[in-house]
Amino acid sequence: MLVRPLQALREALTPEAAAGILLLVAAVLALIADNTALSPWYDWLFDLPVSVRIGDIGLTKPVVLWINDGLMAVFFLLVTLALKREMVEGQLASRAQAVLPVAAALSGMIVPALIYAALNRTDPVAIHGWAIPAATDIAFALGILSFLGPRVPPGIRIFLTAVAVLDDLGAIVVIAIFYTDDLSAAALGLAAVAIAALVALNRAGVARKAPYLLIGIVLWVCVLKSGVHATLAGVAVGFAIPLRARGGSPLRELERELHPWVEFAIVPLFAFANAGVSLAGLGLGELLAPIPLGIAAGLFIGKQLGIFGAVVALARLRLAALPAGVTWPMLYGTALLCGIGFTMSLFIGSLAFEDPHHVADVRLGVIAGSLLSAIFGYVVLRRSTRR
């Protein structure tokens, strides 16, 4: 009697679904740890200073910053590899293919940011978090989508992936421009030399991945010391890796090698380190405070308005058409799923605020907005793909 349910579970548990489940489990464990007797141990673990030294040169950071500055650079490397592949030979390679997801991603970033800014316009500190609800968590969104199985048309998955990847690119640009500290000219100069070395390797047709990664480590240290966020080093390395070379594709090889590590280790670890928020004494007043309300409203309302509104406008103007086999209700459900901003929103929040109270507000708003988007997006897509 258990054969059919177990078989259905195996079919539903795709790698994307497994990654989404693991991410959700990590977030729940963080909430449990921060709201039980484990809370002091949770805080101690991620505040623990860790040093890496070579002679007199060294770096000392708490564990949470090694995760946010170091491991997330690998996350951005993987995102950039996927983006470059899509731009060269994928869904973003031609104007006709790119116009719909580009417009949707751009509008899907602007509208949530405007909603957040409108709710926090009078607070000069809170307004720094305007970019938090502009992000989409591709791992979580695809994980929820994968639960629906083959009933979802391929066009939905392609559209969601393209929008999420472009969304991540927008987040990278925002981080580079708006979330940087005081700049060090010397460190920036060394970073420029490292980037020039990466370009030279690419131009010379070097196919081995090791030289790019070694220079990437040097670049990461230079960018870290420069005041620009260190994760941008992963972006530079990603764009330098060749897509085509003699004997194969270094980019595809590295993407394939990094994918399981990022999806099943780095992203869940980031979630566990950053999703902990105390729920003690939590009431409606805390949820309706400007920062969490702005984030939740931006993710749940702003994302669907921005993405779905952009697609409707392009379709009415006959500048783009819906993907094959995709209906308007399906597209609306997909727009809802794009409101899951978990990983990237938490990451931008960690850059926007240093005050622990504001950080807790960010986590509360991200969790609320992402949860609403996941539930409603799943329900709409399940109903709209019933046949």
N, C-alpha and C positions, 0 to 999 in steps of 0.2 A: 504493500500500500504506500510505502514511502518512496518508491522508485520514481514516480512521476514528479512529486515535489522536489526531490533532490536533483533530478535531471533539470528541471526548470530553474532551480537555484544555480546550478553550474552554468547553464546557458546565459543567465542574467548577470552572473558575476564576471563581467569582462574586465580587462585591466583598468579601463577608465572607471568602471563602477567600484572596483576594489580600491583604487586611489582615492575616490571620493569618500568611500566609507572610512578609510584609514584617516583621512583628514578630519572627518566628523568626529571620529573616536578620539583623536588627539585634542580637539577643541573641548570635547566633553570632559576628558580627563583633566585638562587644565582648569576648567571650571570647578570640578570636584576638588582638585588639589588646593585651589585658592579659597575654598569655602568649607574646609574641614580642618582637622587638627594637623593636616599635612602642610598648611599654608606657610608656616615658618621655614619648613624644609624646602618648599617650592621656591620661596624668595631667596633662600640661601644658595640654592643650586645655581640659579641664573644670575645672581650677583657675585658669584665666586670669581675672583680675578685669576686669569690664566695668562702666562707669559710664554712667548716664543723668542728665543735669543740666539744670535750667532755672534759670539765675541761680545763686543761692547754695543752692538746694535740689537735692539729688541723691541717687541710690542707687548704691551700689557693691557688687556681688556677683560671686562666681565664676560661670562659665558654668553649672555644674551646678545652682546655686541659682536662676538665672534660669529654667532649665528646670523645676525641681521646684516653685518658688514661683510662677512666672509662667505658663509654658505649661500647667502642670497645672491652673491656675485655669480655663483655657478647656476643658480636659477635663471638669472638674467642672460647668462651665456646661452642656455638652452632656448630661452624665448627668442633671442636674436637669431640663433641658427634656424629656428622654424620660420621666423619672419623673412630672413634672407632667401630661404628656399621658396617660400610662397611668392616673393617679389620677383624671383628670377624665372621660375617655371611652374608656379602654382596658381592659386586663385587670385593673386594680386599682380599677375604678370601682364595683363592687358587692361586698358581703360574700361572696356565693356564689362569685364569681370569685377574690377575693383571698385567701380563707382558706388554700388549699393552698400557693401560693407564699410567702405571708407566714410561715406556720408553718415551711415548709421553709427559708426564708432565715434565720429567727431561730435555729432549731436548728442550721443549717449554719454559723452564726457561733459559737454557744456551745460546741458540742462540740470543734471544733478549738482554741479558746482554752483550754478545760479541759485538753486533752491537752498543749498546750505548757506551761501553768502547772504541770501535774503533773511534767513532766520538768525544769523549771527553778525549782521552788519554793524551793530552798535558796540561790539566787543572787539577791541584791537588785537587781543590775544587769540580769541576763538576763531577769528576770521582766517588765521593762518592754516586752518584745516580745510579750506575750501576744496582741495583736490581729493580728499579722502573718499567721498562717495562716487568719484569719477571712474573708479577702477572696477574691472571684472575679474573674478577668479576663474581662470580657464579650467583648472583641474576639478574644482567643485562643480562648475556648470556642466562640464562634459560628463562628470560622474552621475549627476542627476539625470541627464539626458539618456545615458546608457541604460538606466533602469527600465526605460520604455522599450528597449530591444529593437527588433527589425521593423516595428510598426512606424517608426520615425523615418521619413524620407531622407535620403542622403543629402539633399539640398539644405535641410535644416542643420545638420551637423557641420556641413561646409560653411554655411553662413555664420553659425555660432562661433566656430573656430576662427574664421577670418576676423570677425568683429572683436573677439577676445584678444587675438594677437595684435591687432591694430591698437586696441585699448592699452595693452601693455607697452607698445611703442610710445603712445601718448604719455603714459605714466613715466616712462624713461625720460622723455623730453621735459616734463614738468619737474621731475626730481633734479635734473641737470640745471635748470634755469632758476627754480624758485626755492629749492631746499639744499642750499650749499652754505658752508660756514665761511669764515675769513680765509681768503685764498693765499697760498704760499707760492710765490713766483718761482722759487728754486725747484720745489716739488713738481709744479706744473711743467717746468722746462724738462725735467727728467721724464715725466710722463709723455711729453711730446716726442722725446727721443725714442721711447719704447714703442709708441704708436707708429713712428716712422719705420722702426725695425719690423713691425708686423706688416706694414704695407710693402716693405721691400721683400719680405718672405713671400707674400702673396704674388707680387709682380714677377718674382723669380720662378714661380711655379712650384714652390716647395710643397710637397704633398704630405710629408710626415707631420703628425699632429704635435709631437713633443716640443719642437722649437717654439711653436705658437703658444703652447701652454706655459713653458718656462718663462718666456718674455711676458706672458700674461700675469704671472705671479709678481714679477718685478713691477709691472704696470699697476697692479692692485696696491702694492705698498706705496708707490709714488702718488697715486690718486688718493689713497687714504690720508697721506700726509699733506696733500695739497689743499684740503678743505672741500673738494668736490666729493660727492658720496662715492664710496669705494666700489659699489655694485656696478657703476658705469664702466669699470674695467672689463667686466664680463661682456658688456655690449661691444666694446672695441675689439675684443678677441673674436667674438662671434661673427662680426662683419669681415674680419680678416681671413677666417678659415675658408679655403677654396671650396666651392660647390663641385667643381669638376677638375679632375687631375688625372694624370696617367695612372691607369690601373684601378680607377674607382673614384669615389667621392668622399674626401676627408670630412666634409660637412655632415653628410648623411651618416657616416660611421660614428662620428663623435655624438651626433644627436641620438643615435640608437644606443650608444653606450651610456650616455648621461641620463636618458629618460627614466629608467627604473630607479636610479639613485635619487633623482630630483623628486619624482612622484611619490616614492615609497619611503624616503628617508628625510630629505632636506625640507620639503614642504610640510610634512607632518610635524617634524621637529620644530620648525618655525611656528606652526600653529600652537603647539604645546607650550612654547616659550612665551608667546605673545597673547594668547586668548584668555589667560587667567584674569578674572575680575571678581571682586568680592560682591556677593549678592545680599550681604547682611543689611537689613534695613531698607532694602530696595522697594520703592513704591512708585506710584504714577508720577510723582513730582520729579524723581530722578530721570525717568524715561522721557519726560517732556521738557527737560532742560535743553537749552538751545543747541549744545554740541551733539548729544546723542540723537535728539529729534532731527537736527539738520542732516546728520549722516543717514539715519534710518529712512527719512523722507526722500533724501537724494537717491539712495539705492533703490528703494521700493517704488517710489513714484517717478522720480526723475529719469531713471534708466528706461522704464517702459515708455514714458512720454517721448524722450529723446530719440530712442531707436525706432520705435514703431511710428512715431510722427515723421521721422526722416524718410522712412520707406514709403509711407502713404503719400508724402509730398512728391517724391521722385516718380512714383507710379502714376499719380494724377497728372504730372507734367510730362509723362511718357519719356522720362530720361533713363528709366531702368524698369525691369520687370522682375516679378517674383521668381525665385529658383523653381526649376521643374518639379512638379508634384507637391508644391508647398501652397497651403491655403492661408488666408488671412488669420484665422484663429491659431493655426500652428505658429505663424510668425509672431503673433502677439504673445503666445506662451514662451517663445524663444526670447523675446524682448524682456519678459519677466525674469527669466533665468539669468540674463545678463546683469540683473541687480544683485547677484551673489558676488560681493566684492571682498570676500574674506581675507585671503592672503595679501593681496596688493593693498587693500584699504588699511589693514593693520600695519603694513609696512610703511605706507605714507604717513599714517598717524604717528608712528614712532619717530618720524623725522620732523613732523610739524610741532609736536609738543614735548616738553621735558617734565612739566609738572605732573606728578603721579595722579593727581585728581583728574586732570585733563586726559591723561592716558587711559584711566578707567572709564571715563565718559566715551572715549573713542571706541574702546572694546565693546561697551554696552550698545552703542549705536550700530556698530558693524554687525554684531551678532543678531540684533533685532531686525535690521534691514535685510541681511542675507537670509535669515530664517524665513521671513515673510516671502521674499522673492523665490526661494527654493520651493516652498510649499505651494504657493499659488501658481508658479510656473509649471510645476509637475502636474498639478490638477488640470490646468488648462490644456497642456499638451496631451495628457492622457485622454481627456474627453475629445479633443479635436482629432486625434489619431485612432479613435476607437475602431474605425472600419478599415 
